[in-house]
Amino acid sequence: MASKAPKKANLLDHHSIKHILDESVSEVVTSRGYVEDVRLSNVRLVIGAIIIVIALFAQFYKKKFPENRDFLIACIALYVIFNGLLQLIIYTKEKNAILFTYPPAGSFTSTGLVVSSKLPRFSDMYTLTIASADPKSISANEPVQFTKSVTEWFTKDGLLVEGLFWKDIEALIAQYTKEPKKSK
């Protein structure tokens, strides 16, 4: 079920807490038969590589400044366009997603999951949402979520009580998979 080494977070650092919880959520979801879909991450990596190549061309072009002015303007324009595209993907597709999955093998559903989480700064309330990767699909269920205090899953020393956390996540996954589809 859980890893052997206990997971410990710095309770004064909300990024540390969120990272451990998100990592554990990914473990629970993948242990339930869902395989991670990394296509969007690969697209982001390719766009990032293109941005780096553009910057390298602009930096190491064989001509010096006054002569390469038009080339630099083209590189800057491409740099802005690809960065804008990257930000658009992050803003519209990823949002707060920590995991995209394919449908489980052998299932009748044709859509995977999008698992997203929030832990606002200066708050102990962790919100986890499970939704369909393709909400317009006929096999998509309504999104489900819960919001709980992280104090329910951590000891005063910062150790994650994985059994309690896994139970909550598995209950949320079960709620998503058993929920009847609403007709539109």
C-alpha positions as CSV (number, residue, x, y, z in Angstrom):
1,M,0.0,0.0,0.0
2,A,2.4,2.7,1.2
3,S,6.1,3.1,0.9
4,K,8.3,1.8,3.7
5,A,10.0,5.1,4.7
6,P,7.6,7.5,6.5
7,K,7.0,10.7,4.7
8,K,7.9,13.8,6.7
9,A,7.0,17.4,6.0
10,N,8.1,20.6,7.5
11,L,4.8,21.7,9.0
12,L,5.9,25.4,8.7
13,D,6.3,25.1,4.9
14,H,3.0,24.8,3.0
15,H,4.9,23.8,-0.2
16,S,6.5,20.9,1.6
17,I,3.1,19.7,2.9
18,K,1.4,20.1,-0.5
19,H,4.2,18.3,-2.2
20,I,4.0,15.3,0.1
21,L,0.2,15.1,-0.2
22,D,0.3,15.5,-4.0
23,E,2.9,12.8,-4.3
24,S,0.8,10.5,-2.2
25,V,-2.3,11.2,-4.2
26,S,-0.5,10.2,-7.3
27,E,0.6,6.9,-5.7
28,V,-3.0,6.1,-4.6
29,V,-4.5,6.9,-8.1
30,T,-1.8,4.9,-10.0
31,S,-2.2,2.0,-7.5
32,R,-5.9,1.8,-8.5
33,G,-5.0,0.9,-12.1
34,Y,-4.8,4.3,-13.7
35,V,-1.7,4.9,-15.8
36,E,-0.2,8.4,-15.9
37,D,-0.7,10.3,-19.1
38,V,2.4,12.4,-19.8
39,R,1.5,13.7,-23.2
40,L,0.8,17.3,-22.0
41,S,4.1,17.3,-20.1
42,N,6.0,16.2,-23.2
43,V,4.4,18.9,-25.2
44,R,5.5,21.5,-22.6
45,L,9.0,20.1,-22.6
46,V,9.2,20.3,-26.4
47,I,7.9,23.9,-26.4
48,G,10.4,24.7,-23.6
49,A,13.3,23.2,-25.7
50,I,12.2,25.3,-28.7
51,I,12.3,28.4,-26.5
52,I,15.8,27.5,-25.4
53,V,17.0,26.9,-29.0
54,I,15.6,30.3,-30.0
55,A,17.4,32.0,-27.2
56,L,20.7,30.2,-28.1
57,F,20.4,31.2,-31.7
58,A,19.8,34.8,-30.7
59,Q,22.8,34.7,-28.3
60,F,25.3,33.0,-30.5
61,Y,24.4,34.2,-34.0
62,K,27.6,34.7,-36.0
63,K,27.0,38.5,-36.7
64,K,27.4,41.2,-34.1
65,F,24.6,43.6,-33.0
66,P,24.0,46.2,-35.6
67,E,24.2,43.7,-38.4
68,N,21.9,41.1,-36.7
69,R,19.1,43.5,-35.7
70,D,16.4,41.9,-37.9
71,F,17.4,38.4,-36.8
72,L,17.3,39.4,-33.1
73,I,13.8,41.0,-33.6
74,A,12.6,37.7,-35.2
75,C,14.1,35.7,-32.3
76,I,12.5,37.9,-29.7
77,A,9.1,37.6,-31.5
78,L,9.3,33.8,-31.7
79,Y,10.4,33.7,-28.0
80,V,7.4,35.7,-27.0
81,I,5.0,33.6,-29.2
82,F,6.3,30.3,-27.8
83,N,6.3,31.5,-24.2
84,G,2.7,32.8,-24.7
85,L,1.7,29.4,-26.1
86,L,3.4,27.6,-23.1
87,Q,1.5,29.9,-20.6
88,L,-1.8,29.3,-22.5
89,I,-1.4,25.6,-22.2
90,I,-0.6,25.9,-18.5
91,Y,-3.5,28.2,-17.8
92,T,-6.2,26.5,-19.9
93,K,-5.2,22.8,-19.7
94,E,-3.2,22.2,-16.5
95,K,-4.7,24.6,-14.0
96,N,-4.0,23.0,-10.6
97,A,-3.6,19.5,-12.0
98,I,-1.1,17.2,-10.4
99,L,-1.9,14.1,-12.5
100,F,-3.5,13.2,-15.8
101,T,-4.3,9.5,-16.4
102,Y,-5.5,7.2,-19.1
103,P,-8.6,5.1,-18.5
104,P,-7.9,2.0,-16.4
105,A,-7.2,-1.1,-18.5
106,G,-10.3,-3.2,-19.2
107,S,-12.7,-0.5,-18.1
108,F,-15.7,0.7,-20.1
109,T,-15.0,4.3,-19.7
110,S,-13.1,6.1,-22.5
111,T,-11.7,8.9,-20.4
112,G,-9.0,9.2,-17.8
113,L,-8.8,11.3,-14.8
114,V,-7.6,14.8,-14.0
115,V,-6.5,15.0,-10.4
116,S,-6.0,18.6,-9.0
117,S,-5.3,20.0,-5.6
118,K,-5.2,23.3,-3.8
119,L,-3.6,24.3,-0.6
120,P,-3.9,28.1,-0.3
121,R,-1.1,30.0,1.4
122,F,-1.7,30.5,5.1
123,S,-4.4,27.9,5.2
124,D,-4.5,24.3,6.4
125,M,-7.4,23.4,4.1
126,Y,-6.4,21.0,1.3
127,T,-8.8,20.6,-1.5
128,L,-8.6,17.6,-3.8
129,T,-10.7,17.3,-7.0
130,I,-11.1,14.3,-9.3
131,A,-12.6,15.0,-12.7
132,S,-12.8,13.5,-16.1
133,A,-9.9,14.2,-18.5
134,D,-12.6,14.7,-21.2
135,P,-15.6,16.3,-19.5
136,K,-17.6,16.3,-22.7
137,S,-17.3,12.5,-23.1
138,I,-20.5,10.5,-22.7
139,S,-18.6,8.3,-20.1
140,A,-17.5,11.3,-18.0
141,N,-18.8,11.5,-14.5
142,E,-19.4,14.7,-12.5
143,P,-16.3,15.9,-10.7
144,V,-15.9,15.1,-7.0
145,Q,-13.9,16.9,-4.4
146,F,-13.2,17.2,-0.7
147,T,-11.7,19.8,1.5
148,K,-10.1,18.8,4.7
149,S,-7.6,20.2,7.1
150,V,-4.0,18.8,6.7
151,T,-3.9,18.5,10.5
152,E,-6.0,15.3,10.1
153,W,-3.2,13.5,8.2
154,F,0.0,14.7,9.9
155,T,1.4,14.1,13.3
156,K,2.8,16.9,15.4
157,D,6.2,15.9,14.2
158,G,5.3,16.3,10.5
159,L,4.9,12.6,9.7
160,L,2.2,11.8,7.2
161,V,-0.3,9.2,8.5
162,E,-0.6,7.5,5.1
163,G,-3.3,5.0,6.1
164,L,-5.8,7.8,6.9
165,F,-4.8,9.8,3.8
166,W,-5.0,6.8,1.5
167,K,-8.4,5.9,2.9
168,D,-9.7,9.4,2.1
169,I,-8.3,9.4,-1.4
170,E,-9.6,5.9,-2.1
171,A,-13.1,7.0,-0.9
172,L,-13.0,10.0,-3.3
173,I,-12.0,7.8,-6.2
174,A,-14.8,5.3,-5.3
175,Q,-17.2,8.2,-5.1
176,Y,-16.1,9.4,-8.6
177,T,-16.3,6.0,-10.3
178,K,-19.7,5.0,-8.7
179,E,-21.5,8.4,-9.2
180,P,-24.3,8.2,-11.7
181,K,-23.9,10.3,-14.8
182,K,-26.2,13.3,-15.1
183,S,-28.0,13.8,-18.3
184,K,-27.9,17.2,-20.0
